[in-house]
Amino acid sequence: MTGQPVPVIIDCDTGVDDALALLFAVRHPGIDLRAVTCVAGNTDVDGVVRNTLTVLEQAGAPEIPVGRGAERPLIEPVRTARHVHGVDGMGDIGLPAPTRAPADVDAVTLLRREILASPRPVTLVPTAPLTNIALLLRTHPDVVRNIERIVFMGGAVATGNATAVAEFNVWHDPEAAAVLLTAGVPITMYGLDVFQRVVVPGADVRRLRASAEPGTRLAGELLAHRPSSPDPDSGETSGGLGDAGAVCSVADPAGITTSLLPVEVSLAPGPTRGQTIVDRRARPGESEIHEGAREQPLVDVALDVDVPRFVKLWLSAVERQ
């Protein structure tokens, strides 16, 4: 990446792979991480704040403001992913408590302040349920004038993980995701279709874990907690980057292949609730012919990813090569 760093704000539910995303954002020279906001998701919001502050400390980050956000979705109850991320949300690897403190304003206030204060339009990267973002857009719609793009980790074109068709972040707060799609700014959906493919080989995970540098070693420990599959060459367990791929796509947009497609969120009760319905049809169908076309937001949907490119990009930043 050339030119000035991209001003970025991450909204997260730190979590193992959110931590991998933060480590990358702090250390990549093409990203200017201006703030981090926290929301309930992988664990409760106070745990998310604690984890975020600890990761920033371990990464050697400057004093980046961290805001505490929504404790629960707009309508749904909190439904954490502790079975994936551990009781503490960080793989229960025994991280120390942070010495830093969160900002003295809530997440929505911090988002508005930092977006409007940025000398260049901000790229907003939510890697969590979209509750904070929905509250921001409905409370302070003026922020959109200084948002370049929203790159969110969420949704799926094909298969879900929270349900057969719904991805966790969108399923956790479907109404908030529906509000996001009305933002009126360019949106990129980095969904499960690419999320699950970017995997760090086992030999690299082992090297990271052996590092004497705290942030690099933390990256290895987190990847080891997030095993993907045995590496066919080394037999060692590889680790998925998950959310970090969304931030990689900000630093290197050419690493993903997107298509501008209509997207909507299913809000109906039942097995499709939280599904991101991505319309890939080449032409209108009978529904549109007989009932008329409905207006649907157009989203740059990530359909493919250059896995070796993103793995190399992430490793070089985290290891400061």
PyMOL commands that set and color helices and strands:
alter all, ss='L'
color gray80, all
select helices_A, chain A and resi 16-27+45-58+82-85+107-117+131-139+141-146+168-172+174-180+192-195+202-209+214-225+244-251+253-255+286-291+307-318
alter helices_A, ss='H'
color red, helices_A
select strands_A, chain A and resi 6-12+31-38+66-68+122-126+147-153+187-190+199-200+227-230+237-240+256-265+276-278+298-305
alter strands_A, ss='S'
color yellow, strands_A
deselect
rebuild
show_as cartoon
